[in-house]
């Protein structure tokens, strides 16, 4: 049975759902511009007895945050777990949500039993010039008040080439259409030191799921995590791209369920 929740924080509110079960709950953290609903294809393919928590990160989906107030997504997750009175979790993050999950596991490893990273980003990552130029172009359109163009540019981003060519294209289009785009105008995340400098401290058992067709930045991030982490198992799906949760949900559901059960 799934129960909705709303957690009130200072200057923010986090909205999500919790499914009860046996053992540590699996917390799923969505990517940039998305919401907790992006996990539905994966959840549908996962064993029904795995306890789950999905939520919208601050400023995305149904969650809110006061503009101009610096914050940390990882600290928000810590507050959410404390409010729900959960001591230890299995943690899964996609893309930007992967950066949140990795940062959380590095800061509070005692709160994480197992970590799953799907096409993860990384806090403090130095992006390639190509990525930065595309990001700036989207930001310029958004700051000019032209969110329609910003969304089109995001939809056309090479990051999503494999997803647009897959049966999940419509779900991606719907997710982007529902994104308000405020983070393209101003992102209030507090600056952090790069996590790449402390990856050798990553001792939590980690499953790293990647797509062979993902972009250069994300492929490199995955290579670094796989090489530096102390206990990282990588599964690279050669014919998939960035959004494995939409492109091959059944395959990665099996990967995740097998990893959590050992």
N, C-alpha and C positions, 0 to 999 in steps of 0.2 A: 504493500500500500504506500502511495506517495502522498506526502503532506507538504503544502507550501509553507514558506517562512519569509519573514521580513526582519532583518537585523538592523536596528538603528545604531549608527556610530556618530561620533562627532563630525558634523558637516557632511554626512553621507548616510545612505541606506543601501543595504545589500539584499537582493530579492532572489529566491531560489526555491528548490524542492528537495526533499529528503525521502529516500526510499529505505525502509527498514530491512534488516537482514541480520545474518550472523557474521561476527567478526568485524575487523576494521572497515569502515566505510571507504569506498573509492570516491574521491573528490575529483570532479572533472572541471577544468578551467579552459574556457573558450579562447579563441584568438582575437586579434584586433578587428574591430568593426563588427564582430559577431555577438552571439548571445548564447545562453545555456541551451536554446532550442537547436543549435547546430549539432548537438550530441545525439539527437534522437535516432538517427540511423544506427549509430554504434550501440546505444542503449538497447534498441530493439533486437540486436544480434548477440547481446551479452546474456549470460545465465541469469535467470530471474531471481535467484536467491542472493546475488551479490548486493550488499547495501550500497546505495549511491547517494551522492550529494552533487547537485548541479546548481550553479548560481551565476548571476551576471556580475562581472567585475565592475567596480565603481565607474559610473559614467556610461556604461553600456547596457543595452537591453532595458530592463525595467529598474535597474539600480541607478542611483543618483549620487551626485557629489557637487558640493558648492564650488563654483568657479573661483579660481585664484588661490585655492587652499592646497598647499603641497601635501602629497600623500605617497604611500607605498602600497602597491597591490598585494605584496607579500604580507605586510603588516595588517592589511584588511583581512586576509585569509586567517591570520593568527587570531584576530579579534572575533571573526566568525566562529572559529572552532571553540574558542573560550566561551562564547555566548551559548553555543549549542552543547557545551560541556562534553566535548570530544577530545580525548587525550592523544590518540594516535590514529593516523589515517594511512591509506594508500592514496597516492597523489598522481594525477595524470593531467598534463597540460599540453595544449596545442599551440604552436607558433608563439605569439606573444604570451599566451597562457603557459607555454612551456618555459618561457623566461621567468614568469612568476613562480612556477613550480620549482624550477632549479634554484632560484634565489631563496625561496622558502626552505628548501631542503638543506642548503648551505648554512642558513642562519639558525634553523631549529631542527637539526637532524634527528633529535630524540622524538619529534612529533610525527616522523614519517617512517612507516614500516617498509614500504617499497615505492619506487618512483618510476613513472612512465612518462617519457618525453616523446612527443609526436611532432616531427619537423620543428624543433624548438628554436626560438630566438634566444638572445642572451642579454641580460642587463649589462649596459656599458659597451656593447659590441660596436666596433668601428666598421661601418657599412661601406661597401664599394661605391665608387663615384657614380656608377650607373644607377644603383639603388637610390642614392641621395638625390640625383637629378630628377628621377621619376617622382620621388616623394615630394620634392619641392614644387614640381608642376601641379600635383594634386593639391598641395597646401595653398598655392597661389589662387587656384580656382575657388577653393573653399573660403579663403579670407576675402575674396571679392564677392562673396555671397552667391556664387554659382555652384551650388551643391549638386545640381544635375550633372554638370560637366565633371566635377570631382568624382562622382560615383561612376560615371562612364569610364574615366581614366583608371579607376581602381578595378572595375570589372575587366578592363582590357589589359591589366598588368600581366606581364609574363609569368608572374607567380601562379596565376590561375589558368594558364594555357591548358594543362591536362584536365582540369576540372571542367572548363568550358566545353571540352570535347567529350565529356563523359555524360552518363545519364543523370548525374547530379547537378548539371548546369542550371536547371530551373531553381533548385534549392539555393545555390550560390547567388543567383540573381535576386531571389527574394530576400536573402540575408542582407545583401548590399543595399537593396532598396529600403530596408527598414533601419539602416544605420543613419543616425542624425548627422554625423560628421564633425561634431564639435572638437574632437581630438585632432583633427586636421588643422583647426584654427588655433587651438591652444591646448597643450597637454600639460597638466599640472603634476605629473609624476615627479617626485623628488629626485634630483640627480644622485646617482650612486657610483661608487667605485666599480670598475669592470669585474664581472664575475670570472672572466677568463684567468685572472691572476690568482684565483683560489680554487680552481677546478680540481687540483690534486687533493683537496680536502673532501671531495665528494666520495663518501664511503657508503651511503645508502645504496642497497641493491637497486640497480637502474636498468630498465628496458628502454632502449632508444630505437624508435621506429621512424624510418626515413623512406623517401621516395627517390628513385634514381633519376627522375625527371624534374626534381626540384631545382630552384635557382642556385647560383654560385654561392651567395652568402649563406644560405641555409645548409648547403652541402658542407661548406667549410666549418660552420658552427658544429655540425654533427661530428665531423672528423675530429675536431678538437676535443669535444666531450668524450668521444669514444677512446681517444688516446690518453686523456689525462685522468679520467675518473678511475676510482679504485676497483669498482665492481660493475662494469657496464657491459651489457649484452646488446648487440645491435642486430636488428633485422632490417635489411634494405630491400624494399619492394621495387624491383628494377623498372617496372612499367607504370609506376604511379608517380604522382607529382607531390604537391605540398599538402593538400587537404585530404589526407588519408581517411579521415573520419567521414567524408562524403564520397570519395572515390571508391574505396575498398573497405567499407565498414565491417563486413563479415570477416574478412581476413584478419584485420587488426583486432577485432573482438576475440578471435581465437588466440592470437598472440598474447593479448593482455590477460585473458582468463587463465591461460596456461602458466604465465609468469606469476600471477598472484596466487595460484594454487600450490606452488612449490615452496 
